[in-house]
């Protein structure tokens, strides 16, 4: 089995996996921090869509100038060498000779910037969708206590626990303390209660 990784190679590459995994963890945390702050600052995913081209022009909530400003903000996250392909020290856009290597490099970088901005829009959209789902769950939970709740004779400890959990969740729903996870638990408890009723 000569194709098995050697011990020395294994020892060399395993720390790289750990380092990369840590970087992924940091990125995931950074993504959460970014979306939280962006939404808290009043930003919307549609602000990050181009109003002039692409699939989302009809729902973009940015002007052309604002969108270009967002692209420049993303560009400033790149290296100084990359930035120098696009803008000079005074912030003016640089024009390279058509077809030159510099022009091609600038175009490739601009595409990367657009892709990164698109990634930001998708992150914010996912955050918005999550918040909307929480709101829907809260509304559903608020309506649930208005439904008639069957009285169940608690004939064992498990039934008593289910009823206490349902009662507690109804109170949380009335006080706007319900999360998506609570809603999943609530549905599960309702299913268990239904099974109890059928058993009786």
C-alpha positions in Angstrom: 0.0 0.0 0.0 2.6 2.6 -1.2 -0.1 5.2 -1.8 -0.9 5.7 1.9 0.2 9.0 3.3 3.6 9.0 5.0 3.9 9.7 8.7 6.0 12.8 8.0 3.5 14.2 5.5 0.7 13.5 8.0 2.6 15.3 10.7 3.2 18.3 8.3 -0.4 18.7 7.1 -2.5 18.0 10.2 -1.6 21.4 11.8 -2.7 23.1 8.5 -6.1 21.6 8.8 -6.4 22.9 12.4 -5.3 26.4 11.3 -7.7 26.4 8.4 -10.5 25.1 10.7 -9.8 28.0 13.1 -9.9 30.4 10.2 -13.3 29.0 9.1 -14.5 29.4 12.7 -13.3 33.0 12.8 -14.9 33.7 9.4 -18.2 32.2 10.6 -18.1 34.5 13.7 -17.2 37.5 11.5 -20.1 36.7 9.2 -22.5 36.7 12.1 -21.0 40.0 13.5 -21.2 41.6 10.1 -24.8 40.6 9.4 -25.9 41.6 12.9 -24.3 45.0 12.6 -25.4 45.6 9.0 -29.0 44.9 9.9 -28.9 46.8 13.1 -27.5 49.8 11.2 -30.6 49.8 9.0 -29.0 47.9 6.0 -31.0 45.5 3.8 -29.8 42.8 1.5 -31.5 44.7 -1.4 -29.1 47.6 -0.7 -26.3 45.4 -2.0 -27.9 44.6 -5.3 -26.9 46.5 -8.4 -29.6 48.8 -9.7 -28.1 48.8 -13.2 -27.3 45.2 -14.1 -27.8 41.6 -13.0 -30.8 39.7 -11.8 -31.9 42.0 -9.0 -32.2 45.4 -10.6 -35.9 45.4 -10.0 -35.6 45.0 -6.2 -32.4 47.0 -5.7 -32.7 49.7 -3.0 -29.4 51.4 -3.8 -28.7 54.2 -6.2 -25.9 53.6 -8.8 -23.6 55.9 -6.8 -24.4 54.0 -3.5 -23.8 50.7 -5.2 -20.4 51.8 -6.5 -19.6 53.0 -3.0 -20.4 49.6 -1.6 -18.1 48.0 -4.2 -15.3 50.4 -3.3 -15.8 49.6 0.4 -15.4 45.9 -0.4 -12.3 46.7 -2.5 -10.7 48.4 0.4 -10.7 45.0 2.2 -8.1 43.7 -0.4 -4.3 44.1 -0.3 -2.7 47.5 -1.1 -1.3 46.0 -4.3 -4.8 44.9 -5.4 -6.3 48.3 -4.5 -3.6 50.0 -6.6 -4.9 48.3 -9.7 -8.2 50.1 -9.4 -7.7 53.4 -7.6 -4.9 55.8 -7.0 -3.8 57.2 -3.6 -6.4 60.1 -4.0 -9.2 57.6 -4.6 -9.6 58.2 -8.3 -10.2 55.2 -10.6 -7.2 54.2 -12.7 -7.7 53.4 -16.4 -5.2 50.9 -17.9 -4.4 50.4 -21.6 -7.1 48.3 -23.1 -6.1 44.6 -23.4 -3.0 45.1 -21.2 -2.1 42.7 -18.4 -3.0 45.4 -15.9 -6.4 45.9 -17.5 -7.1 42.2 -17.3 -5.9 42.1 -13.7 -8.2 45.0 -12.8 -11.2 43.3 -14.5 -10.5 40.0 -12.7 -10.3 41.9 -9.4 -13.5 43.8 -10.1 -15.3 40.5 -10.7 -14.0 39.2 -7.3 -15.2 42.3 -5.6 -18.6 41.9 -7.1 -18.7 38.3 -6.1 -17.7 39.2 -2.5 -20.4 41.9 -2.4 -22.9 39.3 -3.6 -21.7 37.0 -0.8 -22.4 39.8 1.7 -25.9 40.3 0.2 -26.6 36.5 0.6 -25.4 36.6 4.2 -27.7 39.6 5.0 -30.6 37.9 3.2 -30.2 34.8 5.3 -30.2 36.9 8.4 -33.4 38.7 7.2 -35.0 35.3 6.5 -34.1 34.1 9.9 -35.6 37.1 11.6 -38.8 36.8 9.5 -39.1 33.1 10.5 -38.7 34.1 14.2 -41.5 36.7 13.8 -43.8 34.2 12.1 -43.1 31.7 14.9 -44.0 34.3 17.5 -47.2 35.2 15.7 -48.1 31.5 15.4 -47.3 31.0 19.1 -49.4 34.0 20.1 -52.4 32.5 18.2 -51.9 29.1 19.7 -53.2 29.9 23.3 -56.5 31.2 21.7 -57.2 27.6 20.6 -59.2 25.5 23.0 -56.8 23.3 25.0 -58.1 19.9 25.8 -58.0 19.0 29.5 -56.0 15.8 30.0 -56.1 13.8 33.1 -52.4 13.4 34.1 -52.2 9.7 34.8 -48.4 9.6 34.8 -45.4 11.9 35.4 -44.7 12.3 31.7 -48.1 13.8 31.0 -47.7 16.2 33.9 -44.4 17.3 32.4 -45.8 17.8 29.0 -48.7 19.9 30.3 -46.3 22.1 32.4 -44.1 22.6 29.3 -47.0 23.6 27.1 -48.3 26.0 29.8 -44.9 27.6 30.1 -44.5 28.0 26.4 -48.0 29.6 26.1 -46.9 32.2 28.7 -43.7 32.8 26.8 -45.6 33.3 23.6 -47.9 35.9 25.2 -44.8 37.8 26.4 -42.9 37.6 23.0 -40.2 35.3 24.3 -40.5 32.6 21.8 -37.7 31.6 19.4 -37.6 29.3 16.4 -36.2 26.6 18.7 -39.1 27.1 21.1 -41.5 26.7 18.3 -40.0 23.4 17.3 -40.3 22.2 20.9 -43.8 23.5 21.1 -44.9 21.6 18.0 -43.2 18.5 19.4 -45.1 18.8 22.7 -48.4 19.3 20.8 -47.7 16.1 18.9 -47.0 14.3 22.1 -50.2 15.7 23.6 -52.2 14.6 20.6 -50.8 11.0 21.0 -51.8 11.1 24.7 -55.4 12.2 23.7 -55.7 9.4 21.2 -54.4 6.9 23.7 -57.2 8.0 26.1 
